[in-house]
Amino acid sequence: MKKKLTVVLAIAMMAAGIITGCSEKDRVESNLTKEADNFNVVRQLTVINCLEGDVLFQMTGKMSITADTEDNQLEIIVENDDDTYVKHFVGLSDNVTYVIEDLNLGKNDVEKYKYTLNFNPNMWIPIEVETID
């Protein structure tokens, strides 16, 4: 009787998986997204000027990132150590793109409430050097 019940349950579970169309890829993608949105994944955001090929800035830390296609921007939320949250906006254009990389690879050796934002100084303070003989 137990064998029949086990076989029936196994068939029912397989049928449920087929009916819902939930693949392993979908489950993994959902789990990774949830972990990142719950500030459990260290990510690095790199914003690139495609015309010049320059990195405008990078942001690294535990953050939730949403692409707002209506406003053509990224909305980035980070959690502080006092249980407050900070929201950053990155405007996108036809010549600006971004890359988001998950850096954890199964490790959590970065402080939960620290993040960095690095600007490329050449993009904001252009300096021309003139040599005079």
Secondary structure, 3 states (H helix, E strand, C coil): CHHHHHHHHHHHHHHHHHHHCCCHHHHHHHHHHHHHHCCCCEEEEEEEECCCCEEEEEEEEEEEEEEECCCCEEEEEEECCCCCEEEEEEECCCCEEEEEEECCCCCCCCCCCCEEEEECHHHHCCCCCCCCC
